[in-house]
Amino acid sequence: MNLHFSAEDIAFRAQARDWLHEHVPRERRPHAGPAARAYDLAWQALQHDAGWAGISWPKEYGGLGLSLTRQLIWHEEYARANAPDHHLCFVALNHAGPTIMANGSEAHKQYHLPRILKGEVIWCQGFSEPNAGSDLASLRTRARVDGDQLVVSGSKIWTSHGHLSDWQELLVRTDASTPKHKGISWVICDMKSAGLTLRPIEIMTSPNQTHFVQCFYDDVRIPLTNVVGALNDGWNVAMSTLAFERGSAQIRDQIRYAYLVEEMIAKAVERLGNDCPLSRDEIGARLADLRADMAAARAMTYMVVSRADAGIGGSEASLMRAMVGETQQRARRLALDILGPYALENPEKDDWVYFYLRSFSITIAAGTAQIQRNIIGERVLGLPR
Amino acid sequence: MNLLPTAEQREIVESLRSFLGAHAPVSRLRPPAPQTGNSDHRLFGGLGDLGIWGCGLPEAAGGVGLSAAEESLIYRELGRNLLSPAIFALTLGAHLLLQFDEKLLSSFVDGSARVGIANPRGRISLAAQSNGDVHMFDCAEAEWVLISDESGTALFRRDDFADIQPVRSMDNLVTLHRARLLDARPWFWTAARDRLLHERALLLLSAFAVGIAEATRDMAVEYAKIREQFGRPIGSFQAIKHICADMAIRCEAALCQTAFASLVLAEGHDGLAFHATSSKLVAAASAVKNASQNIQVHGAIGFTAEADPHLFLKRAHLIEQLWSDSRRCRERLLSLDLPE
């Protein structure tokens, strides 16, 4: 056990800190729409041009191939510099890209990977369906082989930023005769394909804010060469890179939320005034618990990285995810209580109310809190299914 | 940066586990053992031979020359086995005596000193003239009594206390007395400005609480695997499975924060008070909650004195109260700056 970093690591930290301090965009990130797309791509391009793109990507694919420790340092400095998150670039950098690296053909790699790193393209995910959420493997969007093409029909839903994307990682059923985890294929879908229509879905944060789309595939033709990995092996292809970051990027959130709690403490002191010291108020007690839990969440992230570095664990990362998700939701809720009556106002430029509403997705996206608990119960604790 | 124990640290834990497995299994506390107080002091010499009490002391002082990181690994095991809270007096007393009295120190390191602990009831001042009301735990036959709070850490003789009155203890496996300090002078103490010992006290308590949280998680999980209702192991029902998962999440939070804080102390980083106080808050809450949930998972048998779950719950409440209860930890945490 130790908290040491080597002299080289410390030098790397200084380098990362200096560059980030100098180059992090100062303008506020638009929450949605084409302006958000332009903002995220410009930030990715800026990192690429300075040689900071793909810190967790292997060197052979244009990344920096940093060790987990260096990744951790980068993410810590990233959060301290208040750099914008990957947002629209997330799926490409953390899921589609790594999946193509692990399972794609030479042509897939040569075409797609540089475009992702350079900040030229946005990818979205086509996994969930109206009747396949937590039970993803029961997906029913069909694709039949016709010559050298796949013909796709069906529907995908909860596709974040689908209307702003160039490419989609799409899971389709290519063989309906086998058990549900088999007969699925992982396909690259061009979002401009004929027969693909999108229905925007507004989310609960504010009016007129499209986050998701529902995708309808009406005999959409996709070249067979766009299948990544073997036909009917898509479940394994999708699962192979779900843990690509191995936890190091989570530290960014942990640091950001720790700062948020500090802002909340300052705001609470201001709101309560001199009549009531924070330590005597219920809000103060909740803030103190949050401070402690945020510290624990960060320590849990270090543990996830320590285990990954030692090549052990895997499902244990669910412990950290579950804790972090609920702690973040609690923070957002408490921020609302600190605002008091002003929580009922939702101005364009106020982040607390917006992110409170946004926080409801934390325990739903990428595996609900309940599915996480099934994983913990069965894979970490060995309880029967 | 690495929060996993090294091979050497795992060896220390293994040898301690095998000692505790042979001499201090939780079953030692069941009837026909007397259900008031405990005889754990008989184990302290053997644990002293393993180097447990002098673990974090320099070798020149008869210690093992290790750090708070190893101490917290050790206290986690002692917590799992519900050792008498007198143990805190041995480790902390040894650290305190390092500055003062080598001869007495050796009796703490080898575990032969008869010790107990005291906890303030309300406000107390630890100084040349100490005053305040206390609870004494496992002090019935103690010669030395250790107290720690934010005003300092001090060793008194049992005779220094006034108005010693036995009280029935909620945790019936420890003895409890009410007592008070009336202008009593500690034999050895550190003042408020040297908080290091108090932070170490919070860390050892946290590690003990981690042990309780983990032991109760393990009991609940094992029971959920073997207990059948409706023709299935109850652990296959999500209602039970998710309780167990929550217990595992709490253990991980408490373990990681305590490990982190112990390294902050061992390596001398900034933010010790913040991290030690956070550990105490998170670990004590995890211990109390897991111990409670363990009773629920066990059902009616968990409510009886024939099974062990109640022992862990009662000890968890004792640990939560010791040397900064959660309310005081919250207050303190709000007064500290966030370390980098």
Interface residues (C-beta under 8 A of the other chain):
Chain A: M1 N2 L3 H4 F5 T69 L72 A258 V261 E262 I265 L278 S279 G284 A285 L287 A288 D289 R291 A292 D293 A295 A296 A297 R298 A299 M300 Y302 M303 V305 S306 R307 D309 A310 E316 L319 M320 A322 M323 Q370 Q372 R373 N374 I376 G377 E378 V380 L381 G382 L383 P384 R385
Chain B: M1 N2 L3 L4 P5 T6 Q9 A69 V221 A224 K225 R232 P233 G235 S236 Q238 K241 H242 C244 A245 D246 A248 I249 E252 A253 A254 L255 C256 Q257 A259 F260 S262 L263 V264 E267 H269 F274 H275 T277 S278 L281 V282 R327 C329 R330 E331 L333 L334 S335 L338
